Amino acid sequence: MEIELQYLYTGDGPLIVPVELANFTLATSQIFDIRDSFFDTNNLDLRRAGCSLRVRRQSNLPKPILTWKGPSTRRPDRAREREEIEAPVDHIPSDGDEMVEMIAATGLLEKVAGVLDTTPQLELIGELENRRSTHDYIQGLHRVEMCWDRLRFPLGPTQIRLELETQSDAAGRFISAFDEELRTLLNGDLSDAEYGKAKELCVRLYPELFAPKAA
């Protein structure tokens, strides 16, 4: 399970990393490069169902990570909650057929096929580059991660995003306190991201698939 809030940073000041947030203490920080390769059908059926399927190459890890994310639901605190499953893999698939073999080997084929109601026919639909700094805040057994993401899309301007994330429902109840403190600290330079990163990529590359339907 993933619980997260994503923001766009619109300021021109330095990216702040507080030593404390919501009575949580900063424990560890890292900075690394990310390249995400997203796979979907040629009609973006996974994305249009609110799902995403990617393989991530991360400069501080020895192997790529395959990630499946299911549809999200909006919580009362505005955070999004959804299923997230990760598995280390040996390489980035070279094409859709190889991706189907990979999700079969990692036990994800049934989930992907369940969304599509058929055996998936997948293609590489786009890649996203990111320079990320990640900061873990802890309070006892609770952990919340804050990330600054410097995103480079294949088309359009770069973005700076801030993300709050936890995999724990118990820690998720503190998300609203993090949100309130960060908005105050950044003095109006945070706005809610209209889309997640995967949908932002797809909207830029394939706008015709996300155009409003005619009345």
C-alpha positions as CSV (number, residue, x, y, z in Angstrom):
1,M,0.0,0.0,0.0
2,E,1.1,3.5,-0.8
3,I,-0.3,6.7,0.7
4,E,1.0,9.9,-0.9
5,L,0.5,13.6,-1.6
6,Q,2.2,15.3,-4.6
7,Y,2.8,19.0,-5.1
8,L,4.2,21.2,-7.7
9,Y,6.9,23.6,-6.4
10,T,6.5,27.0,-8.1
11,G,9.1,29.0,-6.1
12,D,12.6,30.1,-7.0
13,G,14.2,29.7,-3.6
14,P,16.3,26.8,-2.3
15,L,14.6,23.5,-1.7
16,I,14.0,23.2,2.1
17,V,14.7,20.1,4.1
18,P,13.5,20.7,7.7
19,V,15.1,18.9,10.5
20,E,11.7,18.3,12.0
21,L,8.2,18.0,10.6
22,A,4.9,17.3,12.4
23,N,7.0,16.2,15.5
24,F,8.8,13.7,13.3
25,T,12.6,13.9,13.2
26,L,14.8,13.8,10.1
27,A,16.7,10.5,10.2
28,T,18.4,9.9,6.8
29,S,18.8,11.6,3.4
30,Q,19.9,10.4,0.0
31,I,20.3,11.9,-3.5
32,F,20.3,9.8,-6.6
33,D,19.2,9.6,-10.3
34,I,16.1,7.8,-11.6
35,R,15.1,6.7,-15.0
36,D,11.5,5.3,-15.2
37,S,10.4,3.2,-18.2
38,F,6.6,2.9,-18.5
39,F,4.7,0.2,-20.3
40,D,1.1,0.1,-21.3
41,T,-1.2,-0.9,-24.2
42,N,-1.2,1.2,-27.4
43,N,-4.4,2.8,-26.1
44,L,-3.0,3.5,-22.6
45,D,-5.7,1.2,-21.1
46,L,-3.7,0.8,-17.8
47,R,-3.2,4.5,-17.4
48,R,-6.8,5.3,-18.2
49,A,-7.8,2.8,-15.5
50,G,-5.7,4.7,-13.0
51,C,-2.9,2.1,-13.0
52,S,0.8,2.2,-13.9
53,L,3.5,-0.4,-14.8
54,R,7.1,0.7,-14.8
55,V,10.7,-0.5,-14.5
56,R,12.9,1.9,-12.5
57,R,16.7,2.2,-12.8
58,Q,18.0,4.0,-9.7
59,S,21.6,5.0,-9.4
60,N,21.9,3.9,-5.8
61,L,20.6,0.4,-6.3
62,P,22.3,-2.6,-8.0
63,K,19.2,-3.8,-9.9
64,P,16.2,-2.2,-11.5
65,I,12.8,-2.4,-9.7
66,L,9.6,-3.5,-11.4
67,T,6.6,-1.6,-9.9
68,W,2.8,-2.1,-10.3
69,K,0.5,0.5,-9.0
70,G,-3.3,-0.1,-8.9
71,P,-6.1,2.5,-9.0
72,S,-6.0,5.2,-6.3
73,T,-8.7,6.4,-3.9
74,R,-8.8,9.8,-2.3
75,R,-8.7,9.9,1.5
76,P,-10.4,12.6,3.6
77,D,-6.9,14.2,4.1
78,R,-6.6,14.5,0.3
79,A,-3.8,11.9,0.1
80,R,-4.1,9.2,-2.4
81,E,-4.0,5.6,-1.3
82,R,-3.4,2.6,-3.6
83,E,-1.9,-0.8,-4.0
84,E,1.8,-0.8,-4.8
85,I,3.9,-4.0,-5.5
86,E,7.6,-3.9,-6.2
87,A,10.0,-6.6,-7.3
88,P,13.7,-6.5,-8.2
89,V,14.5,-7.5,-11.8
90,D,17.7,-8.1,-13.8
91,H,17.2,-5.6,-16.6
92,I,15.0,-3.2,-18.4
93,P,12.7,-5.0,-20.9
94,S,13.6,-4.2,-24.5
95,D,10.0,-4.4,-25.7
96,G,6.4,-5.2,-24.7
97,D,6.8,-8.9,-25.2
98,E,9.7,-9.1,-22.9
99,M,7.7,-7.0,-20.3
100,V,4.9,-9.5,-20.5
101,E,7.4,-12.3,-19.7
102,M,8.8,-10.3,-16.8
103,I,5.4,-9.6,-15.2
104,A,4.6,-13.3,-15.6
105,A,7.8,-14.3,-13.9
106,T,7.2,-11.9,-11.0
107,G,3.6,-12.9,-10.4
108,L,2.0,-9.7,-11.7
109,L,0.5,-11.0,-14.9
110,E,-2.9,-11.8,-13.3
111,K,-3.2,-8.3,-11.9
112,V,-2.4,-6.6,-15.2
113,A,-4.6,-9.0,-17.2
114,G,-7.4,-8.4,-14.7
115,V,-7.5,-4.7,-15.4
116,L,-7.4,-5.3,-19.2
117,D,-9.8,-8.3,-19.2
118,T,-7.5,-10.0,-21.6
119,T,-3.9,-11.2,-22.0
120,P,-1.9,-7.9,-22.1
121,Q,-0.2,-6.7,-25.2
122,L,2.3,-4.1,-23.9
123,E,4.6,-1.5,-25.4
124,L,7.2,0.9,-24.0
125,I,5.2,4.2,-23.9
126,G,7.7,6.7,-22.5
127,E,10.5,7.4,-20.1
128,L,11.0,9.9,-17.3
129,E,14.2,11.1,-15.8
130,N,14.5,12.4,-12.3
131,R,17.1,13.8,-9.9
132,R,15.6,12.9,-6.5
133,S,16.6,13.8,-2.9
134,T,14.7,11.7,-0.4
135,H,14.4,12.4,3.4
136,D,13.1,10.0,6.0
137,Y,11.2,11.4,9.0
138,I,10.6,9.1,11.9
139,Q,8.6,9.1,15.2
140,G,8.9,5.8,17.0
141,L,7.9,3.1,14.5
142,H,6.2,5.6,12.2
143,R,8.1,6.7,9.0
144,V,7.1,9.3,6.4
145,E,9.3,10.0,3.4
146,M,9.6,13.5,1.8
147,C,11.1,13.7,-1.7
148,W,12.2,16.6,-3.9
149,D,11.9,15.5,-7.5
150,R,13.6,17.4,-10.4
151,L,11.7,15.9,-13.3
152,R,12.7,15.9,-17.0
153,F,10.0,14.9,-19.4
154,P,10.5,13.9,-23.1
155,L,8.3,16.9,-24.0
156,G,7.6,20.2,-22.3
157,P,9.1,22.0,-19.4
158,T,10.9,20.5,-16.4
159,Q,9.1,20.3,-13.1
160,I,10.1,20.4,-9.5
161,R,7.7,18.3,-7.3
162,L,7.6,17.6,-3.6
163,E,6.1,14.3,-2.5
164,L,5.1,12.8,0.8
165,E,4.7,9.1,1.0
166,T,4.3,6.3,3.5
167,Q,3.5,2.6,3.2
168,S,1.9,2.5,6.7
169,D,-1.7,3.2,7.4
170,A,-0.7,4.1,11.0
171,A,1.8,6.7,9.8
172,G,-0.7,7.9,7.2
173,R,-2.8,9.6,9.8
174,F,0.1,12.2,10.2
175,I,0.1,13.2,6.5
176,S,-2.3,16.1,7.1
177,A,0.0,17.6,9.7
178,F,3.0,17.3,7.3
179,D,0.9,19.0,4.6
180,E,0.0,21.9,6.8
181,E,3.5,22.5,8.0
182,L,5.1,22.3,4.5
183,R,2.6,24.7,3.0
184,T,3.4,27.2,5.8
185,L,7.2,26.8,5.5
186,L,7.1,27.2,1.7
187,N,4.9,30.3,1.9
188,G,2.5,29.6,-1.0
189,D,5.1,28.1,-3.3
190,L,3.4,24.6,-3.2
191,S,0.3,23.8,-5.3
192,D,-1.5,20.4,-5.6
193,A,-0.2,18.4,-8.6
194,E,-3.0,18.0,-11.1
195,Y,-1.7,14.6,-12.2
196,G,0.7,12.0,-10.8
197,K,4.0,11.7,-12.6
198,A,3.0,8.8,-14.8
199,K,-0.2,10.6,-16.0
200,E,1.7,13.8,-16.5
201,L,4.1,11.9,-18.9
202,C,1.1,10.4,-20.8
203,V,-0.8,13.7,-21.1
204,R,2.3,15.4,-22.6
205,L,3.1,12.6,-25.0
206,Y,-0.5,11.5,-25.9
207,P,-2.8,14.5,-25.3
208,E,-5.4,13.1,-27.8
209,L,-6.2,10.2,-25.4
210,F,-6.9,12.6,-22.6
211,A,-8.9,15.2,-24.4
212,P,-12.3,16.1,-22.9
213,K,-15.2,14.2,-24.5
214,A,-17.6,16.2,-26.5
215,A,-21.0,16.7,-25.0
